[in-house]
Amino acid sequence: MDESNQVNNHKNWIEWIRKLPSWVKGAIGLATLVIGFIALFKENPFLSITVSIVLIFASSFCLSMYIAFSKKKSEILGGGYTYRFPSYRPLALATIVLIFAFSIILIALQPSRSFITTAFTGSATPKIPLLNSPRILDVNVESSTSMGSLQTLCGVDSQAGLPSGNLPTPNKNGLICTTIYQGKSENISNLIFDLILTNNSNSQKTLIKFEKSWCYYLGGASSTGSVDVLQPVAEYIIIMPIDMLAFVESGTDIIYPPIVIPPRSDNGPSKTSIRVQLYHHFVEPERRHPNSDWDIYFNLNIVEDTGEQTVVFFNQSWKRLAYTSDK
């Protein structure tokens, strides 16, 4: 008897759901989709953005194909078939061409390929331990006084040219960057830092990009070391691809939306903090360090919309930061 009641209740629920208005079922489906997307975005923004772009491209392509090539039977006797949307066909055909063009561009560009690779191979769960007592690094003074230029450190001719190879003029407009080491991944491919940005001036600061330059020191020891997969845990990820054939490399990472720091007030300077993740990987398929005594020497500056630069790292050693910062 109990089993019969349970079956009847189950049927009643199914029948009740079937009788719901279509707009109610559509609203439930939309809410479920939005909640699922938000949960995915919080867990792995790289994957959620990639999936969204693929779905947009695929939906637009299918819709454009339907509009461009869908036909209907002509109302004229013996007229055969005509295009269903003749006035919209040029727009649909142009959309198809644009989708193909944008897809090829995204696949061809290294940053977008790295983004897609991270989306499908990167870990959505942070594995980089953050320190309970992070160490404040005096990276600018310490580096500039005790280490040479990137060219010297990597054995490159000083005439090779390096856009950010010299210590920039100190920011005269009152922006100060304090670097706090937070942690690293197992094979030190990922380094995590918090940057405290202090505006001690009477004008607003708008930070628009990071400028980076780096070189790879091959080393001479015979053993090898692997490279970690990118594990996104920070707001800003600075990627340094390692090309064995290039001595000194440089690049720019746009800050979007820009970081705006208000001017100082009567209570003192304005401050904000951001988390920055440094990550290196190899452009070669092997993706391994050929020697155990490898190192990467790099510069990193943060640039305002006025062109003023504030040093984050100057001629820093990757291994030095990774192994001495915990002490």
VMD Tcl script that draws the C-alpha trace (Angstrom):
set ca {
  {0.00 0.00 0.00}
  {2.82 2.40 0.89}
  {4.59 1.67 -2.37}
  {1.41 2.40 -4.32}
  {1.04 5.76 -2.57}
  {4.62 6.66 -3.33}
  {4.12 5.86 -7.02}
  {0.96 7.96 -7.14}
  {2.72 10.88 -5.42}
  {5.55 10.62 -7.92}
  {3.09 10.71 -10.83}
  {1.29 13.68 -9.29}
  {4.56 15.63 -9.05}
  {5.42 14.87 -12.67}
  {1.95 15.87 -13.80}
  {2.13 19.09 -11.76}
  {5.49 20.01 -13.33}
  {4.12 19.31 -16.82}
  {1.22 21.69 -16.19}
  {3.45 24.57 -15.20}
  {3.34 27.51 -17.65}
  {6.15 27.59 -20.19}
  {7.45 30.92 -18.89}
  {7.82 29.46 -15.38}
  {9.80 26.47 -16.67}
  {11.90 28.82 -18.82}
  {12.62 31.06 -15.81}
  {13.67 28.04 -13.72}
  {15.97 26.84 -16.51}
  {17.50 30.31 -16.94}
  {18.07 30.70 -13.18}
  {19.71 27.26 -13.05}
  {21.96 28.18 -15.99}
  {22.99 31.51 -14.43}
  {23.70 29.97 -11.01}
  {25.74 27.20 -12.62}
  {27.74 29.71 -14.67}
  {28.47 31.86 -11.60}
  {29.65 28.80 -9.68}
  {31.89 27.78 -12.58}
  {33.27 31.31 -12.93}
  {34.20 31.45 -9.23}
  {35.93 28.07 -9.43}
  {37.71 28.54 -12.76}
  {37.21 31.88 -14.57}
  {39.53 30.79 -17.40}
  {37.30 27.83 -18.26}
  {34.02 29.73 -17.89}
  {35.19 32.56 -20.18}
  {36.48 30.07 -22.77}
  {33.23 28.06 -22.73}
  {31.17 31.27 -23.03}
  {33.15 32.45 -26.07}
  {32.87 29.02 -27.73}
  {29.10 28.94 -27.13}
  {28.66 32.47 -28.49}
  {30.71 31.65 -31.60}
  {28.93 28.32 -32.13}
  {25.44 29.81 -31.65}
  {26.18 32.74 -33.94}
  {27.61 30.40 -36.58}
  {24.57 28.08 -36.51}
  {22.11 30.99 -36.61}
  {24.00 32.65 -39.48}
  {24.13 29.38 -41.43}
  {20.37 28.98 -41.01}
  {19.63 32.55 -42.11}
  {22.03 32.37 -45.05}
  {21.05 29.00 -46.51}
  {17.54 28.20 -45.26}
  {15.06 27.85 -48.13}
  {11.32 27.61 -48.50}
  {9.02 26.50 -51.28}
  {8.05 29.34 -53.56}
  {4.42 30.42 -53.47}
  {4.51 30.76 -57.25}
  {3.39 27.61 -59.02}
  {6.45 25.85 -60.41}
  {8.78 28.42 -58.85}
  {10.88 25.88 -56.97}
  {12.61 27.01 -53.75}
  {13.70 30.48 -52.63}
  {15.81 31.69 -49.74}
  {13.79 32.19 -46.60}
  {15.58 35.40 -45.50}
  {16.94 37.03 -48.69}
  {17.35 40.50 -47.16}
  {19.45 39.18 -44.27}
  {21.69 36.82 -46.28}
  {24.56 39.34 -46.82}
  {24.72 40.06 -43.09}
  {24.64 36.36 -42.24}
  {27.39 35.54 -44.75}
  {29.55 38.39 -43.39}
  {29.01 37.05 -39.85}
  {30.16 33.58 -40.90}
  {33.35 35.04 -42.41}
  {34.00 37.13 -39.29}
  {33.53 34.12 -36.99}
  {36.07 32.14 -39.02}
  {38.50 35.09 -39.02}
  {38.22 35.69 -35.26}
  {38.62 31.96 -34.56}
  {41.83 31.80 -36.61}
  {43.19 34.92 -34.89}
  {42.46 33.54 -31.41}
  {44.17 30.26 -32.27}
  {47.16 32.00 -33.87}
  {47.90 34.42 -31.01}
  {50.12 33.09 -28.22}
  {48.27 34.84 -25.33}
  {44.89 33.40 -26.35}
  {46.40 29.92 -26.85}
  {47.92 30.10 -23.37}
  {44.54 31.24 -21.98}
  {42.75 28.28 -23.61}
  {45.44 25.84 -22.44}
  {45.12 27.16 -18.90}
  {41.33 26.81 -19.09}
  {41.44 23.10 -19.90}
  {44.67 21.97 -18.23}
  {45.13 24.38 -15.32}
  {43.95 23.45 -11.86}
  {40.85 25.26 -10.64}
  {41.88 24.57 -7.04}
  {44.79 26.69 -5.80}
  {47.73 24.55 -4.71}
  {50.11 27.37 -3.88}
  {50.51 27.69 -0.11}
  {50.19 31.21 1.23}
  {52.43 32.09 4.13}
  {51.06 32.78 7.60}
  {53.76 35.39 8.12}
  {54.55 36.83 4.68}
  {57.83 38.67 4.27}
  {58.02 42.23 3.01}
  {60.68 42.38 0.30}
  {62.78 45.48 -0.29}
  {63.14 44.27 -3.87}
  {64.12 47.53 -5.55}
  {66.95 48.69 -3.31}
  {68.21 45.18 -2.67}
  {68.30 44.24 -6.34}
  {69.64 47.42 -7.89}
  {72.61 47.64 -5.56}
  {73.75 44.02 -5.55}
  {73.02 42.71 -9.04}
  {74.07 43.74 -12.54}
  {71.95 44.23 -15.65}
  {69.95 41.43 -17.25}
  {72.43 41.30 -20.11}
  {75.35 40.77 -17.73}
  {73.50 38.21 -15.60}
  {72.50 36.14 -18.64}
  {75.77 36.55 -20.53}
  {74.24 38.75 -23.24}
  {76.12 41.49 -25.05}
  {75.29 44.81 -23.39}
  {74.54 46.25 -26.84}
  {71.72 43.76 -27.40}
  {69.16 46.23 -26.18}
  {66.60 45.83 -23.42}
  {63.58 48.12 -23.16}
  {63.41 47.98 -19.36}
  {67.01 47.04 -18.64}
  {67.91 50.12 -16.66}
  {66.38 51.18 -13.38}
  {63.67 53.74 -14.25}
  {63.78 57.18 -12.70}
  {62.01 56.97 -9.31}
  {58.39 57.98 -9.56}
  {58.38 61.67 -8.64}
  {54.61 61.75 -8.33}
  {54.47 59.91 -5.04}
  {53.45 56.33 -5.93}
  {55.23 53.71 -3.79}
  {55.05 49.93 -4.28}
  {55.65 47.59 -1.33}
  {56.07 43.93 -2.33}
  {54.98 41.15 0.04}
  {55.94 37.56 -0.77}
  {53.04 35.12 -0.28}
  {54.02 31.72 -1.63}
  {55.13 29.49 -4.51}
  {54.20 26.26 -6.25}
  {56.11 23.01 -5.80}
  {58.45 23.47 -8.76}
  {58.58 27.28 -8.31}
  {56.99 27.95 -11.70}
  {54.44 30.10 -9.86}
  {55.36 32.89 -7.43}
  {52.69 34.86 -5.57}
  {53.07 38.42 -4.29}
  {50.84 41.07 -2.80}
  {51.60 44.61 -3.93}
  {50.63 47.47 -1.62}
  {50.39 50.63 -3.74}
  {50.57 53.90 -1.81}
  {49.66 57.23 -3.38}
  {51.33 60.01 -1.42}
  {50.51 62.74 -3.96}
  {47.64 65.19 -4.32}
  {46.56 63.75 -7.68}
  {44.74 60.59 -8.66}
  {46.81 57.70 -10.04}
  {45.53 55.49 -12.88}
  {47.57 52.33 -13.46}
  {47.08 50.89 -16.94}
  {49.71 48.20 -17.59}
  {52.64 46.08 -16.44}
  {55.86 46.21 -18.44}
  {58.11 43.17 -18.13}
  {61.45 41.98 -19.46}
  {63.27 38.76 -18.70}
  {66.06 36.45 -19.75}
  {66.70 32.78 -19.10}
  {69.98 31.54 -17.65}
  {70.54 28.01 -18.96}
  {72.94 26.82 -16.27}
  {75.48 24.03 -16.58}
  {74.43 21.18 -14.29}
  {73.29 17.98 -15.95}
  {70.04 17.20 -14.13}
  {66.65 18.50 -15.25}
  {63.64 20.05 -13.59}
  {59.98 20.11 -14.58}
  {57.60 23.06 -14.87}
  {54.26 23.31 -13.06}
  {50.95 23.88 -14.77}
  {49.63 27.39 -14.32}
  {47.44 27.50 -11.20}
  {45.52 30.79 -11.24}
  {45.17 32.21 -7.73}
  {45.75 35.94 -8.28}
  {43.98 38.91 -9.86}
  {46.89 39.65 -12.21}
  {48.92 36.88 -13.83}
  {52.25 37.87 -15.39}
  {53.34 35.11 -17.79}
  {56.94 34.88 -18.99}
  {57.30 32.36 -21.86}
  {60.82 30.94 -22.07}
  {62.33 30.62 -25.53}
  {65.75 28.95 -25.49}
  {66.71 30.79 -28.68}
  {65.95 34.28 -27.29}
  {68.33 35.81 -24.75}
  {66.24 38.78 -23.62}
  {62.50 39.09 -24.04}
  {59.98 41.76 -23.10}
  {56.25 42.32 -23.09}
  {53.30 44.31 -21.81}
  {50.26 43.16 -19.83}
  {47.32 45.55 -19.94}
  {45.54 46.22 -16.65}
  {41.80 46.15 -17.34}
  {39.93 47.73 -15.81}
  {42.64 50.23 -14.83}
  {43.54 50.53 -11.15}
  {42.52 53.95 -9.84}
  {44.12 55.20 -6.61}
  {42.62 58.40 -5.13}
  {44.88 61.27 -4.03}
  {46.06 61.50 -0.42}
  {43.62 62.92 2.08}
  {43.91 64.71 5.41}
  {44.19 61.29 7.05}
  {47.28 60.38 5.03}
  {48.20 58.57 1.78}
  {45.69 56.47 -0.18}
  {46.46 52.76 -0.38}
  {45.26 49.75 -2.32}
  {46.55 46.20 -2.63}
  {46.54 43.71 -5.50}
  {47.73 40.11 -5.80}
  {50.19 39.36 -8.61}
  {51.20 35.91 -9.84}
  {54.41 35.36 -11.79}
  {54.46 32.28 -14.01}
  {57.00 30.95 -16.49}
  {56.67 28.15 -19.03}
  {58.52 26.92 -22.10}
  {57.40 27.53 -25.66}
  {58.95 24.19 -26.65}
  {56.79 21.07 -26.28}
  {59.28 19.46 -23.87}
  {58.57 22.02 -21.13}
  {61.46 21.03 -18.84}
  {64.48 22.85 -17.50}
  {67.56 21.27 -19.10}
  {69.78 21.97 -16.07}
  {69.17 22.17 -12.34}
  {71.01 25.48 -11.86}
  {68.76 27.41 -14.25}
  {67.48 30.84 -13.33}
  {65.36 33.66 -14.72}
  {66.33 37.30 -14.28}
  {63.55 39.79 -14.80}
  {62.22 43.33 -14.45}
  {58.64 44.31 -13.75}
  {57.29 47.86 -13.73}
  {53.77 49.18 -13.25}
  {52.90 52.06 -15.59}
  {50.48 54.97 -15.15}
  {48.41 56.58 -17.90}
  {50.86 59.49 -17.79}
  {53.78 57.18 -18.63}
  {55.28 57.31 -15.13}
  {56.75 53.96 -14.05}
  {56.98 52.44 -10.60}
  {59.40 49.55 -10.11}
  {57.97 46.28 -8.80}
  {61.05 44.11 -9.48}
  {64.39 45.19 -10.90}
  {66.94 42.63 -12.19}
  {65.53 40.03 -9.83}
  {66.51 36.37 -9.71}
  {63.54 33.99 -9.87}
  {65.26 31.38 -7.70}
  {66.51 33.95 -5.26}
  {62.97 35.14 -4.63}
  {61.61 31.61 -4.42}
  {64.18 30.15 -2.03}
  {65.22 33.07 0.17}
  {61.82 34.68 0.68}
  {60.63 31.86 2.95}
  {63.44 32.48 5.40}
}
mol new
graphics top color blue
foreach p $ca { graphics top sphere $p radius 0.5 }
foreach p [lrange $ca 0 end-1] q [lrange $ca 1 end] { graphics top cylinder $p $q radius 0.2 }
display resetview
